[in-house]
Amino acid sequence: MGVRVERVYGAPDGGVRVLVDRLWPRGLRKEDAQLDRWAKEVAPSAELRRWFHGPEGEYAEFARRYRAELEAPGAQRELDGLCASAGSGELVLLTAVKEPGRSHAQVLLEAVRERLQQG
């Protein structure tokens, strides 16, 4: 049982592949994506995404605000589904961002791991 983050543009390397971006990745055809699921509900809101990419966006504050968004009922249901997928094998959270380690995907990875540890 493991969870990792990868860019959606890379070659598949096993596991349950879940896109965690709200918008479809630019330049990627749906038939080429090789996804198991698209979990839009766990992506940051458009407002939060715009703030983060704006002049005042700062990663620690983004992560705090995004964690708050993950408390919404729809996001909680998606988190439950992600944890169920991770419990049955490898879970791969896919994103189109250039720096996955400083993105919502990293925050989501941490949230999934925490939830799995809590049982």
C-alpha positions in Angstrom: 0.0 0.0 0.0 1.6 3.2 -1.1 0.7 6.7 -2.4 2.8 8.8 -4.7 2.5 11.9 -6.9 3.5 12.0 -10.5 3.0 14.3 -13.5 0.2 13.1 -15.7 2.4 13.4 -18.8 4.7 10.6 -17.8 4.5 7.0 -18.8 2.2 4.9 -16.5 4.2 3.0 -13.9 1.6 0.8 -12.2 -1.0 1.6 -9.6 -4.4 3.2 -9.6 -4.0 6.4 -11.6 -6.1 9.3 -10.4 -6.0 12.8 -11.9 -6.4 15.3 -9.1 -6.5 18.6 -11.1 -9.8 20.5 -11.6 -9.0 21.3 -15.2 -8.1 18.8 -17.9 -4.3 18.8 -18.6 -3.3 21.0 -21.6 -2.2 19.1 -24.6 -3.2 15.6 -23.3 -5.9 13.7 -25.2 -8.3 11.9 -22.9 -7.7 8.6 -24.7 -4.0 8.9 -24.0 -4.2 9.7 -20.3 -4.6 6.1 -19.1 -6.5 7.2 -16.0 -8.6 5.1 -13.6 -10.4 8.1 -12.3 -10.6 11.9 -12.4 -11.2 13.3 -8.9 -12.1 16.9 -9.5 -13.7 17.3 -6.1 -10.4 17.2 -4.3 -8.8 19.9 -6.5 -8.4 23.4 -5.1 -11.1 25.8 -5.9 -10.6 28.1 -8.9 -10.4 31.1 -6.5 -7.7 29.5 -4.4 -5.7 28.4 -7.4 -5.8 32.0 -8.8 -4.7 33.4 -5.5 -1.8 30.9 -5.2 -0.5 31.8 -8.7 -0.9 35.5 -8.2 1.6 37.9 -6.7 0.6 37.2 -3.1 0.4 33.5 -3.3 2.6 31.7 -0.8 2.9 27.9 -0.4 2.4 27.5 3.3 -0.7 29.7 3.3 -2.0 27.9 0.2 -1.6 24.5 1.9 -3.5 25.8 4.9 -6.4 27.1 2.8 -6.4 24.0 0.7 -6.6 21.8 3.8 -9.6 23.8 4.8 -11.3 23.1 1.4 -10.6 19.4 1.8 -13.0 19.5 4.8 -16.0 20.0 2.4 -18.3 17.0 2.1 -17.6 16.4 -1.6 -13.9 16.5 -0.9 -14.3 14.1 2.0 -16.1 11.6 -0.1 -13.3 11.7 -2.7 -10.7 11.4 0.0 -12.5 8.3 1.2 -12.3 6.9 -2.3 -8.7 7.7 -2.6 -7.9 6.0 0.7 -9.9 2.9 -0.4 -7.8 2.8 -3.6 -4.6 3.1 -1.7 -5.7 0.4 0.7 -5.9 -2.1 -2.2 -2.6 -1.3 -3.8 -0.5 1.6 -5.1 -2.3 4.9 -5.6 -0.8 7.4 -8.0 -2.0 11.0 -7.7 -1.6 12.7 -11.1 -1.2 16.4 -11.8 -0.2 18.6 -14.7 1.7 21.1 -12.5 5.4 21.6 -13.2 6.4 21.3 -9.6 4.3 18.6 -8.0 6.2 18.9 -4.7 5.0 22.4 -4.2 1.4 22.0 -5.3 -2.0 20.8 -4.2 -1.0 17.3 -5.2 1.6 17.2 -2.4 -0.8 18.6 0.1 -3.3 16.0 -1.0 -0.7 13.2 -0.7 0.0 14.2 2.9 -3.8 14.3 3.7 -4.3 10.8 2.2 -1.3 9.4 4.1 -2.5 10.9 7.4 -6.0 9.5 6.9 -4.5 6.0 6.1 -2.4 6.2 9.3 -5.5 7.0 11.3 -7.2 3.9 10.0 
